[in-house]
Amino acid sequence: MDFISHGIAEAFRLLLSGDSQTYSAVAATVKVSSMSMAVSLALGIPAGFILGYTSFPGKRQARLMVDTMLALPTVFIGLLVYALVSSQGPLGDLGLLFTLKGIAIGQTILALPIVIALTAAAVEQMDRQLRTTLISLGADRYRLLMTSLWEVRHGILAAGLTAYGRVMTEVGISMMVGGNIKWQTRTVTTAIALETGKGRFAVGFALGLVLILIALTVNVSVSFLRRK
Amino acid sequence: MPFYEVENLVHAYNRKPILKIRQMKIEPGSITGLVGPNGSGKSTLLRLLGFVEKPLKGEIRLDGRPVKPFDPCVRQVTLLPQTPYLLKRSVFQNVAYGLMVRKQRSNLKRSIHQALEMVGLDPGEFGMRQWDELSGGEAQRVALAARLVLRPGVLLLDEPTASVDAASAQLIKEASLQARKQWNTTLVIASHDWQWLREVCDHIRHLFRGHLLATGQASLVFGPWRPAGPAMVEKVLPDGQRLQAMGHPEDLAKAVAVFDPDDFILSNRRPTGPSKLCWVRGSLTQLSVEKGSRRLLATVAAGNVPFAARLEPGEKHGACPLVPGQALWIGYDPLKVKWY
């Protein structure tokens, strides 16, 4: 048990002393997850709204596909993106292999179905009278869309939060597409896997602690937004 | 010129016909009551008149022009649904929403306070309350204030007092009439509150299974009916009396008999001797003054079925004056019954 308590103490020391390797991994994680979340939210919220709000031919099949993609294993996504961006793949010329952008593409594939499915579920639960009320009060189509989204903001926040949690904690995509390159594509989760393999539990704990701190910060921000 | 003109209106949900109205007109500044049993199409008609939905077929003209949802002129029409939806914001922001979308920001606070006062809510006490800090009656009044603040040309009310307490109901009724008085707002009210509608409405329209059956104060008696002789059908009322009428309705189970209020005769004893009239016994439940004509309308319940009779000025009904609760006989000519 000593090594655990020693690891936690060492974790605080590394964080407080500003250990450059630790902070490099933290920076890579924040950067890549921000990129993937920005794209996932920008595409996922409108798509989820359309899926939950409107009726169109093939809606049930689209919903089934999105729900199936919720269960995509990260290693499979990693494999898929690796195949696409490797030098032999169709996107090989873009030079995305072993880059943060490459990881972000994979994480977007991971997060997008979560944002779409949970946004659609939130929109489906929206009160039927909302549309009637907004039109009765004079809302045009744009206002109707924006106010409806605002009314289900808690559901959309939950969708974003769930997707963010999944993106932050995945290892498979970062490892396969990013290659875990020190100072460049090493994220918190790949660093934990590496350091644990080397027996350096303190660094692993320190990085784990950072992940928890980031999650806490995001949750506190979201609960603050919910009160607004 | 009528404010609303409805022509050949057909609407359906999931291919199930809900509404079929050949023609309907509503005058500007008038109060129109819509009555009919649940599922008769009242709410659907209000949603179409409110341009919340587009009819499957037919046309609704507003001020002489064909209009569809989201047209700019639709903003003079506002609908208060039976179950109000308040935005997840404060009362102040809820009432302000309609003004904000119209970009009418001048005197915003004063307008909102006036609207809240119209529905009997103290702006200081309620303005900053959140949507989930209100009772059902308060929420309904806030929803009405959100419409009144717009000074609407048309206010469509879908059973506005159905799910609120008596005090809130009274305030909602007063505020609606105040809108008509102050801004000449055209009111269309769907309600089961017969007494209120009779007192305030210029016109009452009956809806049944999506069809406009009759206008005015006609009494409707719904099937099932059964044959009772050549060209005669009857309905057994809940108290065992038989209500007879002449005619050949197509479907006895679903046929609706319409009795004109001018065709009834009231008497405190059953007349004897030969007569072509049919009589049923009931008790006087309500006396009201008909708006416009200022004539008395007596509602007599026979076996729980209400019949409205319009009384001639100075009409005598035996020796006794009419008193609610009094037992009365209602006479009618079975040949004059109309069928739908």
Interface residues (C-beta under 8 A of the other chain):
Chain A: D127 Q129 L130 R131 T132 T133 I135 S136 L137 G138 A139 D140 R141 R143 T147 W150 E151
Chain B: R47 G50 F51 V52 P69 F70 V74 R75 V77 T78 L79 L80 P81 T83 P84 Y85 L87 K88 Y97 G98 V101 R102 A143 A146 R147 L150
